[in-house]
Amino acid sequence: MDATFWALVGLIIFLAIVIYLKVPGMLTKSLDERADRIRDELDEARRLREEAQQLLAEYQRKRKEAEQEAAEILTAAKHEAEILVADAKAKTEDYVARRTTLAEEKIAQAERDAVTEVRLSAVDVAIKAAGALLGKKIDSKMAGELFKESVGEVKSRLN
């Protein structure tokens, strides 16, 4: 018997022990369990990927909504600012117009007061000058009559 025969006998005994101990079933079971674990991990990874895509889509949608809301807020703020600027401009123009009108009225009143004062001064000077001239040329009775007549005429012209 040669070594090849004994190698064959050893191989047959080894295979018989392996089959008796159900090693192929254990290997198959182990491989099946590993395949199931890998399949479960792949399913879990697929599920997590889908959840991540859903979350990403939701966050993108929320980001777009936030950007749109920010744009709307910005537009509303610009519109409100324009209204405030227009209102402030209108109020400023109204204030300037009122102040200008008031200043013009004060100037006109000052002019009227100055003209009235000049007229009164002129009348006083004229009366005094006329009184002085007439006092030299007219007697006292005639002077009284002329004075009353002049004062009455001046009053009628001033009113």
Helices and strands as residue ranges (DSSP letters): H 3-20, H 23-137, H 140-158
